[in-house]
Amino acid sequence: QVQLVESGGGLVQAEDSLRLSCAAAGHTFSSYTMGWFRQAPGKEREFVAAINWSGGSTGHADSVKGRFTISRDNAKNTVYLQMNSLKPEDTAVYYCAAGPRGSSWYVPPRDYDYWGQGTQVTVSS
């Protein structure tokens, strides 16, 4: 069992930056692949980025590639999402999730076992 708490969301203007954090408590943090997902109003939840247990393998959705960067600090039990050049279409509730450990970053979304409550990101034009 692991508990996840996101923070760092807020209201920003287009082209601004934000850094989301997700703090984990419970089971050994390095046992998990960590992912970020988002859900905009009226839309399905979508993958944003993921990172394997060591941080040596990362993946980002095409829509955020080059603007967002996922990272983790296993000593602090925290995963981050650095978001630069934000766009209004990035407005959503952002969730972090913990999935099974593997050598690569990829975990099917349905296999993520634990989810945080989400943090709202709103980007105004």
Wavefront OBJ file of the C-alpha trace (Angstrom):
o trace
v 0.000 0.000 0.000
v 1.243 3.494 -0.846
v -0.397 6.857 -0.331
v 0.174 9.605 -2.885
v -0.334 13.326 -2.353
v 0.036 15.805 -5.198
v 0.848 19.490 -4.772
v 1.969 22.457 -6.798
v -1.059 23.103 -8.962
v -2.549 26.522 -9.468
v -3.721 29.217 -11.832
v -1.112 30.509 -14.261
v -0.968 32.321 -17.571
v 0.006 30.837 -20.889
v 3.790 30.350 -21.259
v 4.258 30.211 -17.492
v 5.826 27.285 -15.651
v 4.749 25.092 -12.766
v 6.329 22.187 -10.955
v 4.046 19.519 -9.581
v 5.180 17.252 -6.773
v 3.826 13.932 -5.640
v 4.911 12.695 -2.229
v 4.594 9.008 -1.464
v 4.174 7.351 1.901
v 3.931 3.716 2.778
v 5.692 1.005 0.847
v 9.183 1.494 -0.567
v 8.952 4.268 -3.133
v 11.663 2.822 -5.369
v 9.517 -0.302 -5.811
v 7.258 1.593 -8.185
v 7.135 3.020 -11.635
v 5.573 6.461 -11.255
v 3.309 8.210 -13.709
v 1.471 11.476 -14.209
v -1.954 11.580 -15.815
v -4.441 14.381 -16.369
v -8.138 14.772 -16.909
v -9.747 17.832 -18.427
v -13.458 18.611 -17.995
v -15.561 16.396 -20.219
v -12.583 14.331 -21.345
v -11.109 10.988 -20.430
v -8.035 10.741 -18.279
v -4.873 10.707 -20.389
v -1.264 9.754 -19.895
v 1.228 12.590 -19.456
v 4.552 11.077 -18.399
v 6.114 8.148 -16.558
v 9.448 7.226 -15.036
v 10.881 3.880 -14.075
v 12.020 3.002 -10.575
v 15.575 4.293 -10.962
v 14.798 7.364 -13.030
v 16.855 6.017 -15.883
v 13.935 5.601 -18.244
v 11.242 8.182 -18.933
v 8.397 8.614 -21.377
v 6.265 11.639 -22.231
v 3.101 12.062 -24.242
v 3.580 13.720 -27.619
v 1.403 16.626 -26.511
v 3.851 17.581 -23.750
v 7.168 16.389 -25.168
v 9.746 19.150 -25.047
v 7.705 21.154 -22.518
v 7.174 18.792 -19.561
v 9.802 16.730 -17.752
v 9.224 13.982 -15.216
v 11.828 13.218 -12.567
v 12.035 11.512 -9.212
v 14.041 11.661 -6.015
v 13.922 8.284 -4.299
v 15.622 9.665 -1.196
v 12.689 12.066 -0.797
v 9.994 9.634 -1.943
v 8.845 12.232 -4.436
v 8.145 12.406 -8.143
v 8.008 15.717 -9.985
v 6.522 17.084 -13.162
v 8.204 20.235 -14.424
v 5.813 21.986 -16.793
v 7.119 24.783 -18.990
v 5.499 26.820 -21.750
v 2.068 25.974 -20.435
v -0.892 26.239 -22.781
v -4.603 26.657 -22.062
v -5.127 23.107 -23.327
v -2.961 21.856 -20.442
v -5.751 22.837 -18.062
v -6.778 19.715 -16.164
v -6.643 17.900 -12.876
v -3.256 16.210 -12.686
v -2.879 12.866 -10.930
v 0.170 10.896 -9.973
v 0.050 7.134 -9.885
v 2.233 4.236 -8.790
v 2.592 1.116 -10.862
v 4.655 -2.084 -10.877
v 8.404 -1.801 -11.075
v 10.070 -2.622 -14.364
v 13.189 -1.845 -16.335
v 11.340 0.516 -18.650
v 9.008 3.434 -17.959
v 6.061 1.912 -19.719
v 3.204 0.513 -17.655
v -0.277 0.091 -19.154
v -2.535 2.667 -17.510
v -4.845 -0.078 -16.260
v -1.933 -1.582 -14.297
v -1.298 1.448 -12.090
v -2.288 0.344 -8.609
v -2.348 3.550 -6.569
v -3.572 7.037 -7.385
v -3.433 10.401 -5.711
v -6.381 12.753 -5.287
v -5.197 15.149 -7.962
v -4.166 18.786 -8.175
v -5.818 21.375 -10.399
v -3.804 23.189 -13.042
v -5.522 26.048 -14.834
v -3.811 27.922 -17.641
v -5.374 31.159 -18.815
v -4.767 32.623 -22.247
l 1 2 3 4 5 6 7 8 9 10 11 12 13 14 15 16 17 18 19 20 21 22 23 24 25 26 27 28 29 30 31 32 33 34 35 36 37 38 39 40 41 42 43 44 45 46 47 48 49 50 51 52 53 54 55 56 57 58 59 60 61 62 63 64 65 66 67 68 69 70 71 72 73 74 75 76 77 78 79 80 81 82 83 84 85 86 87 88 89 90 91 92 93 94 95 96 97 98 99 100 101 102 103 104 105 106 107 108 109 110 111 112 113 114 115 116 117 118 119 120 121 122 123 124 125
